[in-house]
């Protein structure tokens, strides 16, 4: 039981902590609800989760995975759009005051990327790009076996690469961002827009939801597509087309050996991956003139951030 580490993954509804061994196995977990007030209350909740886990296992390190911009020294939350009261907070210091162990803070997408690279779909590769497709698009980049954070700790914000000048308004303030066209939210928007034009075409999707366009979820579209529904397949093809566009551009810059696709939409399997690969081949510059990366689906699911944060704390 040497070299145990605690990973804490902070989400909008839960603070999930786990003890992770050096092989990436989660030995135990403890969960608490995320305080809506954020700030001090959330920090105290994290400390409580860690303390509960330390009662069970003598871990030596703590890694915290949180959404937002994290300083390059892995100490301070620079900006947290979805967590109140944490902007500019030195979380390493706040937690370390109560937990007398080495503590590192990591962006949630980076932590998940590292988890997949070290223990999941990217195992054995040194140059990996991870794209997480959910409500938005996140990800991370592993270069030469090391997590690439950039000069200021905010690298790999793939979802905010602009793909359409003066396109759809994004929550980041810019227009035409990648995630506005290739995310799970975009998938749902495509379905809603198509049904508005032709309600009969969306009959199957609506039946799987609550009967209204407002009730449509990505899982409903996936289920309909698996049953051969034409509209559901069409919106998956549209989303995959845009994913291929963005990933092709990123690969020209990053040149990874493999691309790992994670996030909620991977439940769709080949409904997403087959047209995505075709789109990538269509839009990749100099296609056929150089080796192309391998494509894999993520393996760790919701555990990726916890496992990745725990392992990064050891480094």
C-alpha positions in Angstrom: 0.0 0.0 0.0 2.9 2.4 -0.7 2.6 5.5 -2.9 -1.1 5.9 -2.5 -2.6 9.2 -3.6 -6.0 10.9 -3.2 -7.8 12.4 -6.2 -10.7 14.8 -5.7 -12.9 15.5 -8.7 -15.1 18.6 -8.3 -18.3 18.7 -10.4 -21.4 20.9 -10.4 -23.3 18.5 -8.1 -20.7 16.4 -6.4 -17.3 16.4 -4.8 -15.9 12.9 -5.4 -12.7 11.8 -3.7 -10.9 8.5 -4.1 -7.7 6.7 -3.0 -5.8 5.6 -6.0 -2.8 3.2 -6.1 0.2 3.4 -8.5 -1.6 1.1 -11.0 -4.5 3.5 -11.3 -6.9 1.4 -9.3 -9.5 3.2 -7.1 -9.4 1.5 -3.7 -12.2 3.5 -2.1 -14.3 6.6 -2.7 -16.2 9.2 -0.7 -18.7 11.6 -2.1 -20.3 14.8 -0.8 -22.7 17.3 -2.5 -21.1 20.4 -4.0 -22.1 23.5 -2.0 -23.9 25.9 -4.3 -22.3 28.9 -2.5 -18.8 27.7 -3.6 -15.9 29.5 -2.0 -15.0 28.7 1.5 -17.9 26.2 1.9 -16.6 24.2 -1.1 -13.0 24.2 0.2 -14.2 22.9 3.5 -16.1 20.1 1.7 -13.0 19.1 -0.2 -11.0 19.0 3.1 -13.7 16.9 4.7 -13.7 14.4 1.8 -9.9 14.1 2.0 -9.9 13.6 5.8 -12.6 10.9 5.5 -10.4 9.0 3.0 -7.3 9.4 5.1 -9.0 7.6 7.9 -9.2 4.6 5.6 -5.9 4.7 3.8 -2.5 6.4 4.6 -2.3 8.3 1.3 0.8 10.5 0.7 -0.4 13.0 -1.9 -3.5 14.9 -2.9 -4.5 16.0 -6.4 -7.6 18.2 -6.9 -9.4 18.4 -10.3 -11.5 21.5 -10.9 -13.1 23.2 -13.9 -11.4 26.6 -14.6 -8.1 28.1 -15.3 -5.3 26.9 -13.0 -2.0 28.7 -12.6 1.1 27.1 -14.1 2.5 26.3 -10.6 -0.7 24.2 -10.0 -1.7 26.2 -6.9 -4.2 28.9 -7.7 -7.6 28.9 -9.4 -7.2 31.9 -11.7 -10.8 31.9 -13.0 -13.7 29.6 -12.3 -16.7 30.5 -14.4 -19.0 27.9 -12.9 -17.8 28.0 -9.2 -18.6 31.0 -7.1 -16.0 32.6 -4.8 -12.9 30.8 -6.1 -11.4 33.3 -8.6 -7.8 34.0 -7.5 -7.9 31.6 -4.6 -4.7 29.7 -3.8 -6.4 26.4 -3.3 -3.2 24.5 -2.6 -2.5 26.8 0.4 -6.1 26.6 1.6 -6.3 22.8 1.6 -2.7 22.4 2.7 -3.4 24.4 5.8 -5.7 21.5 7.0 -4.2 18.6 5.2 -0.5 18.2 6.0 0.3 16.5 2.6 1.6 17.7 -0.7 -1.3 19.1 -2.7 -1.6 20.0 -6.4 -4.4 21.6 -8.3 -5.2 20.7 -11.9 -7.7 21.7 -14.5 -10.3 19.0 -14.8 -9.8 18.4 -18.5 -6.1 18.1 -18.0 -6.6 15.7 -15.2 -8.9 13.5 -17.2 -6.5 13.6 -20.2 -3.7 12.4 -18.0 -5.8 9.7 -16.5 -6.6 8.4 -20.0 -3.0 8.8 -21.2 -1.5 6.9 -18.2 -4.1 4.3 -17.5 -6.7 4.3 -20.2 -7.0 4.4 -24.0 -3.7 6.3 -24.5 -1.6 3.9 -22.5 1.7 3.2 -24.2 1.7 6.4 -26.3 3.8 9.5 -25.6 2.0 12.0 -27.9 -1.7 12.0 -27.3 -4.5 14.5 -27.9 -7.7 13.9 -25.8 -10.9 15.6 -26.9 -13.8 15.4 -24.4 -17.2 16.0 -26.0 -20.0 16.8 -23.6 -22.0 20.0 -22.9 -18.9 21.8 -24.3 -15.6 20.5 -25.6 -12.5 20.2 -23.5 -9.3 18.1 -23.7 -5.7 17.9 -23.1 -2.4 17.3 -24.8 0.4 14.9 -23.7 3.7 15.7 -25.4 6.7 13.4 -25.0 4.9 11.7 -22.1 4.3 15.0 -20.2 1.2 17.0 -19.8 1.4 20.2 -21.8 0.0 23.1 -19.8 1.4 26.1 -21.7 3.2 29.1 -20.3 0.4 30.3 -18.1 -1.3 26.9 -17.4 -4.3 27.4 -19.7 -3.3 25.4 -22.8 -5.6 22.9 -24.6 -8.8 24.9 -24.4 -9.8 23.2 -27.7 -13.5 24.0 -27.4 -12.8 27.7 -27.9 -10.8 27.4 -31.1 -12.7 29.6 -33.6 -14.0 27.5 -36.6 -16.6 29.9 -38.0 -15.8 33.7 -38.2 -18.7 35.6 -36.7 -20.5 32.4 -36.0 -22.7 31.3 -33.1 -22.2 33.3 -29.9 -20.2 31.3 -27.3 -20.3 31.6 -23.5 -16.6 32.6 -23.6 -17.5 35.9 -25.3 -16.3 34.9 -28.8 -18.3 33.8 -31.8 -17.9 30.6 -33.8 -16.1 28.5 -31.3 -15.5 24.8 -32.0 -17.8 23.6 -29.2 -20.8 25.6 -30.6 -20.7 23.2 -33.6 -19.3 19.9 -32.4 -20.4 19.4 -28.7 -23.2 17.4 -27.2 -25.1 20.7 -26.9 -24.7 21.3 -30.6 -26.0 17.8 -31.3 -29.2 18.6 -29.4 -29.5 22.0 -31.1 -29.3 20.4 -34.5 -32.1 18.0 -33.6 -34.3 20.8 -32.1 -33.8 23.0 -35.2 -34.6 20.2 -37.6 -37.8 19.3 -35.7 -38.9 22.9 -35.7 -38.8 22.8 -39.5 -40.4 19.3 -39.8 -42.0 18.0 -36.6 -42.9 14.7 -38.2 -39.2 13.9 -38.8 -38.6 14.1 -35.0 -41.4 11.9 -33.9 -39.1 9.1 -32.6 -36.8 11.5 -30.7 -39.7 13.3 -29.1 -41.3 10.0 -28.0 -38.1 9.1 -26.2 -38.1 12.4 -24.4 -41.1 14.2 -22.8 -42.8 14.9 -26.1 -41.4 18.4 -26.4 -38.3 19.8 -28.0 -37.3 21.3 -24.6 -37.1 17.7 -23.2 -34.7 16.4 -25.8 -31.4 15.1 -24.5 -28.3 13.6 -26.2 -29.2 10.1 -24.9 -32.6 10.3 -26.7 -30.9 11.1 -30.0 -28.4 8.3 -29.4 -31.2 5.8 -28.7 -33.2 6.9 -31.8 -30.1 6.6 -34.0 -29.4 3.1 -32.8 -33.0 2.3 -33.9 -32.2 3.6 -37.3 -34.0 7.0 -37.0 -33.1 9.1 -40.0 -33.1 12.5 -38.3 -31.0 11.2 -35.3 -28.4 9.7 -37.7 -28.3 13.0 -39.7 -27.6 15.1 -36.6 -24.9 12.7 -35.5 -23.3 13.0 -39.0 -23.4 16.8 -38.7 -21.8 16.8 -35.3 -19.2 14.3 -36.4 -18.5 16.4 -39.5 -17.6 19.4 -37.4 -15.6 17.3 -35.0 -13.5 16.1 -37.9 -13.0 19.7 -39.1 -11.7 20.8 -35.7 -9.6 17.7 -35.0 -7.9 17.9 -38.4 -6.8 21.4 -37.7 -5.6 20.6 -34.2 -3.6 17.6 -35.5 -1.8 19.7 -38.1 -0.5 21.8 -35.2 0.0 19.1 -32.5 0.8 16.0 -34.6 -0.3 13.4 -32.0 0.2 9.7 -32.4 -3.3 9.1 -31.3 -6.5 10.9 -30.6 -8.7 9.8 -27.7 -12.4 10.8 -27.8 -14.1 11.0 -24.4 -17.2 12.7 -22.8 -20.8 11.8 -22.8 -21.2 11.4 -26.6 -18.9 8.4 -26.7 -21.9 6.3 -25.6 -22.9 6.6 -29.2 -19.9 4.4 -30.3 -19.6 4.0 -34.1 -22.6 6.3 -34.7 -20.1 9.1 -33.8 -16.7 7.5 -34.6 -17.3 6.3 -38.1 -18.4 9.6 -39.6 -15.8 11.4 -37.4 -13.0 9.4 -38.9 -14.4 10.0 -42.4 -14.6 13.7 -41.8 -11.1 13.8 -40.4 -9.7 12.1 -43.5 -11.7 14.6 -45.7 -10.4 17.7 -44.0 -6.9 16.8 -42.8 -4.4 18.8 -44.9 -1.9 16.7 -46.9 -4.0 13.6 -46.2 -2.2 10.5 -47.5 1.2 12.3 -47.6 2.0 11.5 -43.9 1.0 9.1 -41.2 -2.4 9.7 -39.5 -3.1 9.4 -35.8 -4.9 6.4 -34.4 -8.4 7.1 -32.9 -9.6 5.5 -29.7 -12.6 5.9 -27.5 -11.9 6.8 -23.9 -11.9 3.9 -21.4 -12.1 5.4 -17.9 -15.4 7.3 -18.2 -16.2 9.5 -15.2 -13.2 8.2 -13.2 -10.6 9.8 -15.5 -10.4 13.1 -13.7 -10.1 11.5 -10.3 -7.5 9.0 -11.4 -5.5 11.6 -13.3 -5.5 14.1 -10.5 -4.3 11.5 -8.0 -1.5 10.4 -10.3 -0.4 14.0 -11.2 -0.1 14.7 -7.5 2.8 12.1 -7.3 4.8 13.9 -10.0 
